[in-house]
Amino acid sequence: MLTPQEIVRLIAAAPGMKYKAALSAAHGAGLRASEAVALEVSDIDSIRTSGAPGGAETIVLVEDDEAVRATVEALLPRLGRHVLNAKDALGALTIIESGGRPILR
């Protein structure tokens, strides 16, 4: 098992944003290496991930690991998403209940 510092170094060493995002997502989802490398595009739930035309969704990003949260938060705007981030469930509920921007659910 890697320490939090080792995880940060591993993600930082990735050669590009695509790889940083993949490592962050795999870590955040708790995937084993063998599970992460076996993922295919068809594994993505396109019904849940489809939203507003042109990808203008607002996403509440909930992640307690700062390195993972920072990486994903940097990637999503490049995909046309507006990101509101929270480090825990209570923070996410506060954001959702504030009634600001419409949020992809």
Phi and psi in degrees as a GROMACS rama.xvg file:
@    title "Ramachandran Plot"
@    xaxis  label "Phi"
@    yaxis  label "Psi"
@TYPE xy
-85.527  148.197  LEU-2
-77.9921  161.508  THR-3
-56.6091  -36.5161  PRO-4
-67.1588  -38.2051  GLN-5
-66.4818  -37.4372  GLU-6
-64.0187  -44.2827  ILE-7
-60.4745  -44.6794  VAL-8
-65.0308  -39.3287  ARG-9
-63.2237  -47.6917  LEU-10
-65.0191  -42.0052  ILE-11
-63.7302  -29.4668  ALA-12
-79.9964  -10.4154  ALA-13
-60.3727  142.599  ALA-14
-71.9834  -13.9252  PRO-15
-163.013  173.243  GLY-16
-60.773  -38.3909  MET-17
-58.3121  -44.3848  LYS-18
-73.055  -36.6461  TYR-19
-61.1704  -43.9809  LYS-20
-64.7776  -41.8106  ALA-21
-64.0856  -44.8125  ALA-22
-64.2327  -41.9654  LEU-23
-63.586  -44.0898  SER-24
-65.5685  -43.0158  ALA-25
-62.5179  -43.3743  ALA-26
-65.364  -46.4601  HIS-27
-63.0585  -31.6791  GLY-28
-86.4017  -5.32245  ALA-29
73.0937  25.6327  GLY-30
-76.9357  142.424  LEU-31
-75.1459  158.888  ARG-32
-56.4008  -42.0284  ALA-33
-65.0818  -31.505  SER-34
-74.4874  -41.058  GLU-35
-64.1343  -42.9709  ALA-36
-73.7833  -17.3448  VAL-37
-89.5533  -5.08239  ALA-38
-62.8567  143.652  LEU-39
-127.644  161.24  GLU-40
-55.0959  -37.3043  VAL-41
-66.1903  -13.7289  SER-42
-75.2355  -15.0982  ASP-43
-78.5417  131.775  ILE-44
-79.2135  91.9534  ASP-45
-67.1505  -23.9672  SER-46
-67.8078  -45.4322  ILE-47
-73.4848  -26.7248  ARG-48
-93.6585  -10.0672  THR-49
-82.4866  145.18  SER-50
-153.567  -134.219  GLY-51
-62.555  147.876  ALA-52
-57.4814  138.291  PRO-53
77.3102  7.59432  GLY-54
69.0623  37.1503  GLY-55
-90.5932  21.9741  ALA-56
-68.7223  155.916  GLU-57
-104.174  129.476  THR-58
-118.327  132.796  ILE-59
-91.0442  114.176  VAL-60
-94.4862  116.429  LEU-61
-114.044  112.175  VAL-62
-156.67  126.538  GLU-63
-83.6801  -18.2644  ASP-64
-83.7081  115.3  ASP-65
-60.6173  -38.9247  GLU-66
-65.8798  -43.2222  ALA-67
-64.5404  -47.2499  VAL-68
-60.474  -43.1479  ARG-69
-65.0109  -40.5539  ALA-70
-65.3169  -48.5642  THR-71
-67.7662  -38.0301  VAL-72
-63.4447  -32.4267  GLU-73
-75.1257  -31.9789  ALA-74
-77.7292  -43.6363  LEU-75
-59.3487  -41.6887  LEU-76
-61.8119  -28.8974  PRO-77
-66.5884  -21.2559  ARG-78
-97.5862  11.0012  LEU-79
84.5069  14.3052  GLY-80
-99.2178  144.318  ARG-81
-93.7024  131.14  HIS-82
-114.997  129.536  VAL-83
-113.496  124.905  LEU-84
-115.021  149.673  ASN-85
-140.412  145.173  ALA-86
-90.5122  -6.10509  LYS-87
-155.695  173.998  ASP-88
-62.8857  -38.8413  ALA-89
-62.0778  -42.3099  LEU-90
-63.3115  -38.7937  GLY-91
-64.975  -43.6376  ALA-92
-61.8371  -39.3881  LEU-93
-60.8009  -43.7319  THR-94
-63.2314  -47.5755  ILE-95
-64.1167  -42.3537  ILE-96
-73.8883  -14.0302  GLU-97
-68.0245  -21.0569  SER-98
71.0563  23.9285  GLY-99
-71.56  -116.783  GLY-100
-66.8144  148.096  ARG-101
-61.8994  137.455  PRO-102
-115.086  136.535  ILE-103
-67.9533  125.922  LEU-104
